Amino acid sequence: MIERLRSLLPRTPTVVHECRQCGRTVEESTDSCPACGARNIASYAVE
Ligand SMILES: [Zn+2]
């Protein structure tokens, strides 16, 4: 039942990548922050 409902509502999960140091949102493939150079990128899913 639940599976059927899910297939009716195709949802693409949005993943946000953000610098932990300055909070800037960066591209998915970004390794280091373009703003501050930190290699500390956090990734989390938003709905
Ligand atoms: Zn940064």
mmCIF file of the protein (N, C-alpha, C, O) and its ligand, coordinates in Angstrom:
data_MODEL
# 
_entry.id   MODEL 
# 
loop_
_entity.id 
_entity.type 
_entity.pdbx_number_of_molecules 
1 polymer     1 
2 non-polymer 1 
# 
_entity_poly.entity_id                      1 
_entity_poly.type                           'polypeptide(L)' 
_entity_poly.nstd_linkage                   no 
_entity_poly.nstd_monomer                   no 
_entity_poly.pdbx_seq_one_letter_code       MIERLRSLLPRTPTVVHECRQCGRTVEESTDSCPACGARNIASYAVE 
_entity_poly.pdbx_seq_one_letter_code_can   MIERLRSLLPRTPTVVHECRQCGRTVEESTDSCPACGARNIASYAVE 
_entity_poly.pdbx_strand_id                 A 
# 
loop_
_entity_poly_seq.entity_id 
_entity_poly_seq.num 
_entity_poly_seq.mon_id 
_entity_poly_seq.hetero 
1 1  MET n 
1 2  ILE n 
1 3  GLU n 
1 4  ARG n 
1 5  LEU n 
1 6  ARG n 
1 7  SER n 
1 8  LEU n 
1 9  LEU n 
1 10 PRO n 
1 11 ARG n 
1 12 THR n 
1 13 PRO n 
1 14 THR n 
1 15 VAL n 
1 16 VAL n 
1 17 HIS n 
1 18 GLU n 
1 19 CYS n 
1 20 ARG n 
1 21 GLN n 
1 22 CYS n 
1 23 GLY n 
1 24 ARG n 
1 25 THR n 
1 26 VAL n 
1 27 GLU n 
1 28 GLU n 
1 29 SER n 
1 30 THR n 
1 31 ASP n 
1 32 SER n 
1 33 CYS n 
1 34 PRO n 
1 35 ALA n 
1 36 CYS n 
1 37 GLY n 
1 38 ALA n 
1 39 ARG n 
1 40 ASN n 
1 41 ILE n 
1 42 ALA n 
1 43 SER n 
1 44 TYR n 
1 45 ALA n 
1 46 VAL n 
1 47 GLU n 
# 
loop_
_struct_asym.id 
_struct_asym.entity_id 
A 1 
B 2 
# 
loop_
_chem_comp.id 
_chem_comp.type 
_chem_comp.mon_nstd_flag 
ALA 'L-peptide linking' y 
ARG 'L-peptide linking' y 
ASN 'L-peptide linking' y 
ASP 'L-peptide linking' y 
CYS 'L-peptide linking' y 
GLN 'L-peptide linking' y 
GLU 'L-peptide linking' y 
GLY 'peptide linking'   y 
HIS 'L-peptide linking' y 
ILE 'L-peptide linking' y 
LEU 'L-peptide linking' y 
MET 'L-peptide linking' y 
PRO 'L-peptide linking' y 
SER 'L-peptide linking' y 
THR 'L-peptide linking' y 
TYR 'L-peptide linking' y 
VAL 'L-peptide linking' y 
ZN  non-polymer         . 
# 
_pdbx_entity_nonpoly.entity_id   2 
_pdbx_entity_nonpoly.name        ? 
_pdbx_entity_nonpoly.comp_id     ZN 
# 
_pdbx_nonpoly_scheme.asym_id         B 
_pdbx_nonpoly_scheme.entity_id       2 
_pdbx_nonpoly_scheme.mon_id          ZN 
_pdbx_nonpoly_scheme.ndb_seq_num     1 
_pdbx_nonpoly_scheme.pdb_seq_num     101 
_pdbx_nonpoly_scheme.auth_seq_num    101 
_pdbx_nonpoly_scheme.pdb_mon_id      ZN 
_pdbx_nonpoly_scheme.auth_mon_id     ZN 
_pdbx_nonpoly_scheme.pdb_strand_id   A 
_pdbx_nonpoly_scheme.pdb_ins_code    . 
# 
loop_
_atom_site.group_PDB 
_atom_site.id 
_atom_site.type_symbol 
_atom_site.label_atom_id 
_atom_site.label_alt_id 
_atom_site.label_comp_id 
_atom_site.label_asym_id 
_atom_site.label_entity_id 
_atom_site.label_seq_id 
_atom_site.pdbx_PDB_ins_code 
_atom_site.Cartn_x 
_atom_site.Cartn_y 
_atom_site.Cartn_z 
_atom_site.occupancy 
_atom_site.B_iso_or_equiv 
_atom_site.pdbx_formal_charge 
_atom_site.auth_seq_id 
_atom_site.auth_comp_id 
_atom_site.auth_asym_id 
_atom_site.auth_atom_id 
_atom_site.pdbx_PDB_model_num 
ATOM   1   N  N  . MET A 1 1  ? 0.833  -1.211 0.000  1.00 0.00 ? 1   MET A N  1 
ATOM   2   C  CA . MET A 1 1  ? 0.000  0.000  0.000  1.00 0.00 ? 1   MET A CA 1 
ATOM   3   C  C  . MET A 1 1  ? 0.867  1.261  0.000  1.00 0.00 ? 1   MET A C  1 
ATOM   4   O  O  . MET A 1 1  ? 0.704  2.152  -0.834 1.00 0.00 ? 1   MET A O  1 
ATOM   5   N  N  . ILE A 1 2  ? 1.770  1.305  0.938  1.00 0.00 ? 2   ILE A N  1 
ATOM   6   C  CA . ILE A 1 2  ? 2.655  2.471  1.022  1.00 0.00 ? 2   ILE A CA 1 
ATOM   7   C  C  . ILE A 1 2  ? 3.553  2.548  -0.209 1.00 0.00 ? 2   ILE A C  1 
ATOM   8   O  O  . ILE A 1 2  ? 3.792  3.626  -0.755 1.00 0.00 ? 2   ILE A O  1 
ATOM   9   N  N  . GLU A 1 3  ? 4.040  1.396  -0.633 1.00 0.00 ? 3   GLU A N  1 
ATOM   10  C  CA . GLU A 1 3  ? 4.891  1.381  -1.815 1.00 0.00 ? 3   GLU A CA 1 
ATOM   11  C  C  . GLU A 1 3  ? 4.148  1.919  -3.024 1.00 0.00 ? 3   GLU A C  1 
ATOM   12  O  O  . GLU A 1 3  ? 4.717  2.638  -3.846 1.00 0.00 ? 3   GLU A O  1 
ATOM   13  N  N  . ARG A 1 4  ? 2.890  1.570  -3.127 1.00 0.00 ? 4   ARG A N  1 
ATOM   14  C  CA . ARG A 1 4  ? 2.108  2.030  -4.260 1.00 0.00 ? 4   ARG A CA 1 
ATOM   15  C  C  . ARG A 1 4  ? 1.940  3.553  -4.208 1.00 0.00 ? 4   ARG A C  1 
ATOM   16  O  O  . ARG A 1 4  ? 2.025  4.220  -5.239 1.00 0.00 ? 4   ARG A O  1 
ATOM   17  N  N  . LEU A 1 5  ? 1.713  4.081  -3.061 1.00 0.00 ? 5   LEU A N  1 
ATOM   18  C  CA . LEU A 1 5  ? 1.577  5.536  -2.924 1.00 0.00 ? 5   LEU A CA 1 
ATOM   19  C  C  . LEU A 1 5  ? 2.874  6.243  -3.295 1.00 0.00 ? 5   LEU A C  1 
ATOM   20  O  O  . LEU A 1 5  ? 2.858  7.307  -3.913 1.00 0.00 ? 5   LEU A O  1 
ATOM   21  N  N  . ARG A 1 6  ? 3.961  5.659  -2.924 1.00 0.00 ? 6   ARG A N  1 
ATOM   22  C  CA . ARG A 1 6  ? 5.260  6.269  -3.234 1.00 0.00 ? 6   ARG A CA 1 
ATOM   23  C  C  . ARG A 1 6  ? 5.496  6.325  -4.730 1.00 0.00 ? 6   ARG A C  1 
ATOM   24  O  O  . ARG A 1 6  ? 6.052  7.295  -5.245 1.00 0.00 ? 6   ARG A O  1 
ATOM   25  N  N  . SER A 1 7  ? 5.074  5.286  -5.422 1.00 0.00 ? 7   SER A N  1 
ATOM   26  C  CA . SER A 1 7  ? 5.313  5.271  -6.862 1.00 0.00 ? 7   SER A CA 1 
ATOM   27  C  C  . SER A 1 7  ? 4.433  6.285  -7.565 1.00 0.00 ? 7   SER A C  1 
ATOM   28  O  O  . SER A 1 7  ? 4.734  6.711  -8.680 1.00 0.00 ? 7   SER A O  1 
ATOM   29  N  N  . LEU A 1 8  ? 3.350  6.671  -6.918 1.00 0.00 ? 8   LEU A N  1 
ATOM   30  C  CA . LEU A 1 8  ? 2.484  7.688  -7.510 1.00 0.00 ? 8   LEU A CA 1 
ATOM   31  C  C  . LEU A 1 8  ? 3.042  9.088  -7.291 1.00 0.00 ? 8   LEU A C  1 
ATOM   32  O  O  . LEU A 1 8  ? 2.694  10.028 -8.006 1.00 0.00 ? 8   LEU A O  1 
ATOM   33  N  N  . LEU A 1 9  ? 3.899  9.210  -6.308 1.00 0.00 ? 9   LEU A N  1 
ATOM   34  C  CA . LEU A 1 9  ? 4.473  10.512 -6.004 1.00 0.00 ? 9   LEU A CA 1 
ATOM   35  C  C  . LEU A 1 9  ? 5.985  10.461 -6.168 1.00 0.00 ? 9   LEU A C  1 
ATOM   36  O  O  . LEU A 1 9  ? 6.721  10.371 -5.185 1.00 0.00 ? 9   LEU A O  1 
ATOM   37  N  N  . PRO A 1 10 ? 6.436  10.518 -7.390 1.00 0.00 ? 10  PRO A N  1 
ATOM   38  C  CA . PRO A 1 10 ? 7.895  10.470 -7.588 1.00 0.00 ? 10  PRO A CA 1 
ATOM   39  C  C  . PRO A 1 10 ? 8.551  11.700 -6.984 1.00 0.00 ? 10  PRO A C  1 
ATOM   40  O  O  . PRO A 1 10 ? 8.283  12.833 -7.385 1.00 0.00 ? 10  PRO A O  1 
ATOM   41  N  N  . ARG A 1 11 ? 9.394  11.455 -6.034 1.00 0.00 ? 11  ARG A N  1 
ATOM   42  C  CA . ARG A 1 11 ? 10.045 12.554 -5.334 1.00 0.00 ? 11  ARG A CA 1 
ATOM   43  C  C  . ARG A 1 11 ? 11.533 12.473 -5.548 1.00 0.00 ? 11  ARG A C  1 
ATOM   44  O  O  . ARG A 1 11 ? 12.143 11.437 -5.283 1.00 0.00 ? 11  ARG A O  1 
ATOM   45  N  N  . THR A 1 12 ? 12.105 13.507 -6.007 1.00 0.00 ? 12  THR A N  1 
ATOM   46  C  CA . THR A 1 12 ? 13.553 13.508 -6.111 1.00 0.00 ? 12  THR A CA 1 
ATOM   47  C  C  . THR A 1 12 ? 14.105 14.182 -4.868 1.00 0.00 ? 12  THR A C  1 
ATOM   48  O  O  . THR A 1 12 ? 13.896 15.376 -4.654 1.00 0.00 ? 12  THR A O  1 
ATOM   49  N  N  . PRO A 1 13 ? 14.793 13.432 -4.070 1.00 0.00 ? 13  PRO A N  1 
ATOM   50  C  CA . PRO A 1 13 ? 15.361 14.022 -2.860 1.00 0.00 ? 13  PRO A CA 1 
ATOM   51  C  C  . PRO A 1 13 ? 16.399 15.074 -3.201 1.00 0.00 ? 13  PRO A C  1 
ATOM   52  O  O  . PRO A 1 13 ? 17.250 14.873 -4.067 1.00 0.00 ? 13  PRO A O  1 
ATOM   53  N  N  . THR A 1 14 ? 16.318 16.170 -2.524 1.00 0.00 ? 14  THR A N  1 
ATOM   54  C  CA . THR A 1 14 ? 17.278 17.241 -2.750 1.00 0.00 ? 14  THR A CA 1 
ATOM   55  C  C  . THR A 1 14 ? 18.381 17.148 -1.713 1.00 0.00 ? 14  THR A C  1 
ATOM   56  O  O  . THR A 1 14 ? 18.131 17.126 -0.508 1.00 0.00 ? 14  THR A O  1 
ATOM   57  N  N  . VAL A 1 15 ? 19.580 17.096 -2.201 1.00 0.00 ? 15  VAL A N  1 
ATOM   58  C  CA . VAL A 1 15 ? 20.719 17.040 -1.283 1.00 0.00 ? 15  VAL A CA 1 
ATOM   59  C  C  . VAL A 1 15 ? 21.446 18.374 -1.333 1.00 0.00 ? 15  VAL A C  1 
ATOM   60  O  O  . VAL A 1 15 ? 21.814 18.869 -2.399 1.00 0.00 ? 15  VAL A O  1 
ATOM   61  N  N  . VAL A 1 16 ? 21.637 18.925 -0.178 1.00 0.00 ? 16  VAL A N  1 
ATOM   62  C  CA . VAL A 1 16 ? 22.324 20.202 -0.082 1.00 0.00 ? 16  VAL A CA 1 
ATOM   63  C  C  . VAL A 1 16 ? 23.742 19.982 0.412  1.00 0.00 ? 16  VAL A C  1 
ATOM   64  O  O  . VAL A 1 16 ? 23.977 19.245 1.369  1.00 0.00 ? 16  VAL A O  1 
ATOM   65  N  N  . HIS A 1 17 ? 24.670 20.625 -0.250 1.00 0.00 ? 17  HIS A N  1 
ATOM   66  C  CA . HIS A 1 17 ? 26.073 20.542 0.167  1.00 0.00 ? 17  HIS A CA 1 
ATOM   67  C  C  . HIS A 1 17 ? 26.469 21.923 0.669  1.00 0.00 ? 17  HIS A C  1 
ATOM   68  O  O  . HIS A 1 17 ? 26.299 22.933 -0.015 1.00 0.00 ? 17  HIS A O  1 
ATOM   69  N  N  . GLU A 1 18 ? 26.984 21.933 1.847  1.00 0.00 ? 18  GLU A N  1 
ATOM   70  C  CA . GLU A 1 18 ? 27.236 23.213 2.497  1.00 0.00 ? 18  GLU A CA 1 
ATOM   71  C  C  . GLU A 1 18 ? 28.552 23.176 3.250  1.00 0.00 ? 18  GLU A C  1 
ATOM   72  O  O  . GLU A 1 18 ? 28.902 22.182 3.887  1.00 0.00 ? 18  GLU A O  1 
ATOM   73  N  N  . CYS A 1 19 ? 29.263 24.271 3.163  1.00 0.00 ? 19  CYS A N  1 
ATOM   74  C  CA . CYS A 1 19 ? 30.517 24.387 3.891  1.00 0.00 ? 19  CYS A CA 1 
ATOM   75  C  C  . CYS A 1 19 ? 30.241 24.468 5.384  1.00 0.00 ? 19  CYS A C  1 
ATOM   76  O  O  . CYS A 1 19 ? 29.425 25.271 5.835  1.00 0.00 ? 19  CYS A O  1 
ATOM   77  N  N  . ARG A 1 20 ? 30.924 23.633 6.134  1.00 0.00 ? 20  ARG A N  1 
ATOM   78  C  CA . ARG A 1 20 ? 30.715 23.656 7.583  1.00 0.00 ? 20  ARG A CA 1 
ATOM   79  C  C  . ARG A 1 20 ? 31.345 24.886 8.213  1.00 0.00 ? 20  ARG A C  1 
ATOM   80  O  O  . ARG A 1 20 ? 30.963 25.307 9.305  1.00 0.00 ? 20  ARG A O  1 
ATOM   81  N  N  . GLN A 1 21 ? 32.296 25.443 7.522  1.00 0.00 ? 21  GLN A N  1 
ATOM   82  C  CA . GLN A 1 21 ? 33.017 26.559 8.124  1.00 0.00 ? 21  GLN A CA 1 
ATOM   83  C  C  . GLN A 1 21 ? 32.305 27.895 7.934  1.00 0.00 ? 21  GLN A C  1 
ATOM   84  O  O  . GLN A 1 21 ? 32.138 28.657 8.886  1.00 0.00 ? 21  GLN A O  1 
ATOM   85  N  N  . CYS A 1 22 ? 31.883 28.176 6.690  1.00 0.00 ? 22  CYS A N  1 
ATOM   86  C  CA . CYS A 1 22 ? 31.261 29.485 6.459  1.00 0.00 ? 22  CYS A CA 1 
ATOM   87  C  C  . CYS A 1 22 ? 29.790 29.372 6.084  1.00 0.00 ? 22  CYS A C  1 
ATOM   88  O  O  . CYS A 1 22 ? 29.093 30.383 5.996  1.00 0.00 ? 22  CYS A O  1 
ATOM   89  N  N  . GLY A 1 23 ? 29.312 28.150 5.862  1.00 0.00 ? 23  GLY A N  1 
ATOM   90  C  CA . GLY A 1 23 ? 27.886 27.969 5.603  1.00 0.00 ? 23  GLY A CA 1 
ATOM   91  C  C  . GLY A 1 23 ? 27.481 28.167 4.164  1.00 0.00 ? 23  GLY A C  1 
ATOM   92  O  O  . GLY A 1 23 ? 26.290 28.153 3.856  1.00 0.00 ? 23  GLY A O  1 
ATOM   93  N  N  . ARG A 1 24 ? 28.431 28.350 3.275  1.00 0.00 ? 24  ARG A N  1 
ATOM   94  C  CA . ARG A 1 24 ? 28.119 28.565 1.876  1.00 0.00 ? 24  ARG A CA 1 
ATOM   95  C  C  . ARG A 1 24 ? 27.663 27.272 1.219  1.00 0.00 ? 24  ARG A C  1 
ATOM   96  O  O  . ARG A 1 24 ? 28.230 26.205 1.457  1.00 0.00 ? 24  ARG A O  1 
ATOM   97  N  N  . THR A 1 25 ? 26.633 27.380 0.391  1.00 0.00 ? 25  THR A N  1 
ATOM   98  C  CA . THR A 1 25 ? 26.163 26.222 -0.354 1.00 0.00 ? 25  THR A CA 1 
ATOM   99  C  C  . THR A 1 25 ? 27.049 26.029 -1.568 1.00 0.00 ? 25  THR A C  1 
ATOM   100 O  O  . THR A 1 25 ? 27.305 26.971 -2.318 1.00 0.00 ? 25  THR A O  1 
ATOM   101 N  N  . VAL A 1 26 ? 27.520 24.798 -1.759 1.00 0.00 ? 26  VAL A N  1 
ATOM   102 C  CA . VAL A 1 26 ? 28.431 24.514 -2.860 1.00 0.00 ? 26  VAL A CA 1 
ATOM   103 C  C  . VAL A 1 26 ? 27.856 23.432 -3.765 1.00 0.00 ? 26  VAL A C  1 
ATOM   104 O  O  . VAL A 1 26 ? 26.876 22.772 -3.419 1.00 0.00 ? 26  VAL A O  1 
ATOM   105 N  N  . GLU A 1 27 ? 28.477 23.259 -4.926 1.00 0.00 ? 27  GLU A N  1 
ATOM   106 C  CA . GLU A 1 27 ? 28.036 22.230 -5.857 1.00 0.00 ? 27  GLU A CA 1 
ATOM   107 C  C  . GLU A 1 27 ? 28.317 20.843 -5.298 1.00 0.00 ? 27  GLU A C  1 
ATOM   108 O  O  . GLU A 1 27 ? 29.168 20.652 -4.430 1.00 0.00 ? 27  GLU A O  1 
ATOM   109 N  N  . GLU A 1 28 ? 27.565 19.883 -5.831 1.00 0.00 ? 28  GLU A N  1 
ATOM   110 C  CA . GLU A 1 28 ? 27.669 18.517 -5.341 1.00 0.00 ? 28  GLU A CA 1 
ATOM   111 C  C  . GLU A 1 28 ? 29.089 17.966 -5.427 1.00 0.00 ? 28  GLU A C  1 
ATOM   112 O  O  . GLU A 1 28 ? 29.566 17.292 -4.514 1.00 0.00 ? 28  GLU A O  1 
ATOM   113 N  N  . SER A 1 29 ? 29.747 18.264 -6.531 1.00 0.00 ? 29  SER A N  1 
ATOM   114 C  CA . SER A 1 29 ? 31.065 17.669 -6.761 1.00 0.00 ? 29  SER A CA 1 
ATOM   115 C  C  . SER A 1 29 ? 32.185 18.467 -6.101 1.00 0.00 ? 29  SER A C  1 
ATOM   116 O  O  . SER A 1 29 ? 33.358 18.106 -6.196 1.00 0.00 ? 29  SER A O  1 
ATOM   117 N  N  . THR A 1 30 ? 31.814 19.546 -5.437 1.00 0.00 ? 30  THR A N  1 
ATOM   118 C  CA . THR A 1 30 ? 32.837 20.396 -4.851 1.00 0.00 ? 30  THR A CA 1 
ATOM   119 C  C  . THR A 1 30 ? 33.505 19.736 -3.655 1.00 0.00 ? 30  THR A C  1 
ATOM   120 O  O  . THR A 1 30 ? 32.844 19.217 -2.755 1.00 0.00 ? 30  THR A O  1 
ATOM   121 N  N  . ASP A 1 31 ? 34.801 19.768 -3.668 1.00 0.00 ? 31  ASP A N  1 
ATOM   122 C  CA . ASP A 1 31 ? 35.593 19.132 -2.635 1.00 0.00 ? 31  ASP A CA 1 
ATOM   123 C  C  . ASP A 1 31 ? 35.927 20.106 -1.522 1.00 0.00 ? 31  ASP A C  1 
ATOM   124 O  O  . ASP A 1 31 ? 35.927 19.765 -0.340 1.00 0.00 ? 31  ASP A O  1 
ATOM   125 N  N  . SER A 1 32 ? 36.214 21.334 -1.943 1.00 0.00 ? 32  SER A N  1 
ATOM   126 C  CA . SER A 1 32 ? 36.561 22.351 -0.962 1.00 0.00 ? 32  SER A CA 1 
ATOM   127 C  C  . SER A 1 32 ? 35.740 23.608 -1.239 1.00 0.00 ? 32  SER A C  1 
ATOM   128 O  O  . SER A 1 32 ? 35.348 23.869 -2.376 1.00 0.00 ? 32  SER A O  1 
ATOM   129 N  N  . CYS A 1 33 ? 35.494 24.356 -0.219 1.00 0.00 ? 33  CYS A N  1 
ATOM   130 C  CA . CYS A 1 33 ? 34.656 25.548 -0.330 1.00 0.00 ? 33  CYS A CA 1 
ATOM   131 C  C  . CYS A 1 33 ? 35.331 26.619 -1.192 1.00 0.00 ? 33  CYS A C  1 
ATOM   132 O  O  . CYS A 1 33 ? 36.481 26.978 -0.940 1.00 0.00 ? 33  CYS A O  1 
ATOM   133 N  N  . PRO A 1 34 ? 34.622 27.133 -2.208 1.00 0.00 ? 34  PRO A N  1 
ATOM   134 C  CA . PRO A 1 34 ? 35.187 28.173 -3.054 1.00 0.00 ? 34  PRO A CA 1 
ATOM   135 C  C  . PRO A 1 34 ? 35.308 29.501 -2.320 1.00 0.00 ? 34  PRO A C  1 
ATOM   136 O  O  . PRO A 1 34 ? 36.056 30.380 -2.747 1.00 0.00 ? 34  PRO A O  1 
ATOM   137 N  N  . ALA A 1 35 ? 34.600 29.650 -1.251 1.00 0.00 ? 35  ALA A N  1 
ATOM   138 C  CA . ALA A 1 35 ? 34.616 30.917 -0.527 1.00 0.00 ? 35  ALA A CA 1 
ATOM   139 C  C  . ALA A 1 35 ? 35.750 30.991 0.487  1.00 0.00 ? 35  ALA A C  1 
ATOM   140 O  O  . ALA A 1 35 ? 36.479 31.981 0.542  1.00 0.00 ? 35  ALA A O  1 
ATOM   141 N  N  . CYS A 1 36 ? 35.894 29.946 1.286  1.00 0.00 ? 36  CYS A N  1 
ATOM   142 C  CA . CYS A 1 36 ? 36.892 30.002 2.352  1.00 0.00 ? 36  CYS A CA 1 
ATOM   143 C  C  . CYS A 1 36 ? 37.970 28.935 2.212  1.00 0.00 ? 36  CYS A C  1 
ATOM   144 O  O  . CYS A 1 36 ? 38.959 28.950 2.945  1.00 0.00 ? 36  CYS A O  1 
ATOM   145 N  N  . GLY A 1 37 ? 37.785 28.007 1.269  1.00 0.00 ? 37  GLY A N  1 
ATOM   146 C  CA . GLY A 1 37 ? 38.813 27.007 1.014  1.00 0.00 ? 37  GLY A CA 1 
ATOM   147 C  C  . GLY A 1 37 ? 38.790 25.817 1.944  1.00 0.00 ? 37  GLY A C  1 
ATOM   148 O  O  . GLY A 1 37 ? 39.642 24.935 1.843  1.00 0.00 ? 37  GLY A O  1 
ATOM   149 N  N  . ALA A 1 38 ? 37.837 25.778 2.842  1.00 0.00 ? 38  ALA A N  1 
ATOM   150 C  CA . ALA A 1 38 ? 37.756 24.652 3.776  1.00 0.00 ? 38  ALA A CA 1 
ATOM   151 C  C  . ALA A 1 38 ? 37.373 23.384 3.022  1.00 0.00 ? 38  ALA A C  1 
ATOM   152 O  O  . ALA A 1 38 ? 36.548 23.417 2.109  1.00 0.00 ? 38  ALA A O  1 
ATOM   153 N  N  . ARG A 1 39 ? 37.985 22.260 3.416  1.00 0.00 ? 39  ARG A N  1 
ATOM   154 C  CA . ARG A 1 39 ? 37.635 20.986 2.785  1.00 0.00 ? 39  ARG A CA 1 
ATOM   155 C  C  . ARG A 1 39 ? 36.659 20.242 3.672  1.00 0.00 ? 39  ARG A C  1 
ATOM   156 O  O  . ARG A 1 39 ? 36.726 19.023 3.830  1.00 0.00 ? 39  ARG A O  1 
ATOM   157 N  N  . ASN A 1 40 ? 35.783 20.986 4.226  1.00 0.00 ? 40  ASN A N  1 
ATOM   158 C  CA . ASN A 1 40 ? 34.859 20.440 5.209  1.00 0.00 ? 40  ASN A CA 1 
ATOM   159 C  C  . ASN A 1 40 ? 33.429 20.693 4.730  1.00 0.00 ? 40  ASN A C  1 
ATOM   160 O  O  . ASN A 1 40 ? 32.742 21.594 5.212  1.00 0.00 ? 40  ASN A O  1 
ATOM   161 N  N  . ILE A 1 41 ? 33.004 19.877 3.774  1.00 0.00 ? 41  ILE A N  1 
ATOM   162 C  CA . ILE A 1 41 ? 31.682 20.068 3.173  1.00 0.00 ? 41  ILE A CA 1 
ATOM   163 C  C  . ILE A 1 41 ? 30.682 19.103 3.803  1.00 0.00 ? 41  ILE A C  1 
ATOM   164 O  O  . ILE A 1 41 ? 30.906 17.894 3.854  1.00 0.00 ? 41  ILE A O  1 
ATOM   165 N  N  . ALA A 1 42 ? 29.607 19.652 4.267  1.00 0.00 ? 42  ALA A N  1 
ATOM   166 C  CA . ALA A 1 42 ? 28.551 18.824 4.843  1.00 0.00 ? 42  ALA A CA 1 
ATOM   167 C  C  . ALA A 1 42 ? 27.482 18.577 3.774  1.00 0.00 ? 42  ALA A C  1 
ATOM   168 O  O  . ALA A 1 42 ? 27.156 19.465 2.986  1.00 0.00 ? 42  ALA A O  1 
ATOM   169 N  N  . SER A 1 43 ? 26.949 17.363 3.765  1.00 0.00 ? 43  SER A N  1 
ATOM   170 C  CA . SER A 1 43 ? 25.885 17.034 2.826  1.00 0.00 ? 43  SER A CA 1 
ATOM   171 C  C  . SER A 1 43 ? 24.678 16.521 3.598  1.00 0.00 ? 43  SER A C  1 
ATOM   172 O  O  . SER A 1 43 ? 24.799 15.651 4.460  1.00 0.00 ? 43  SER A O  1 
ATOM   173 N  N  . TYR A 1 44 ? 23.531 17.065 3.280  1.00 0.00 ? 44  TYR A N  1 
ATOM   174 C  CA . TYR A 1 44 ? 22.342 16.547 3.928  1.00 0.00 ? 44  TYR A CA 1 
ATOM   175 C  C  . TYR A 1 44 ? 21.142 16.657 2.991  1.00 0.00 ? 44  TYR A C  1 
ATOM   176 O  O  . TYR A 1 44 ? 21.110 17.512 2.106  1.00 0.00 ? 44  TYR A O  1 
ATOM   177 N  N  . ALA A 1 45 ? 20.179 15.804 3.192  1.00 0.00 ? 45  ALA A N  1 
ATOM   178 C  CA . ALA A 1 45 ? 18.998 15.767 2.338  1.00 0.00 ? 45  ALA A CA 1 
ATOM   179 C  C  . ALA A 1 45 ? 17.904 16.654 2.909  1.00 0.00 ? 45  ALA A C  1 
ATOM   180 O  O  . ALA A 1 45 ? 17.660 16.688 4.115  1.00 0.00 ? 45  ALA A O  1 
ATOM   181 N  N  . VAL A 1 46 ? 17.253 17.374 1.998  1.00 0.00 ? 46  VAL A N  1 
ATOM   182 C  CA . VAL A 1 46 ? 16.144 18.223 2.404  1.00 0.00 ? 46  VAL A CA 1 
ATOM   183 C  C  . VAL A 1 46 ? 14.899 17.715 1.686  1.00 0.00 ? 46  VAL A C  1 
ATOM   184 O  O  . VAL A 1 46 ? 14.979 17.234 0.555  1.00 0.00 ? 46  VAL A O  1 
ATOM   185 N  N  . GLU A 1 47 ? 13.788 17.820 2.324  1.00 0.00 ? 47  GLU A N  1 
ATOM   186 C  CA . GLU A 1 47 ? 12.550 17.379 1.677  1.00 0.00 ? 47  GLU A CA 1 
ATOM   187 C  C  . GLU A 1 47 ? 11.694 18.562 1.304  1.00 0.00 ? 47  GLU A C  1 
ATOM   188 O  O  . GLU A 1 47 ? 10.610 18.388 0.748  1.00 0.00 ? 47  GLU A O  1 
HETATM 189 ZN ZN . ZN  B 2 .  ? 33.455 27.945 3.346  1.00 0.00 2 101 ZN  A ZN 1 
# 
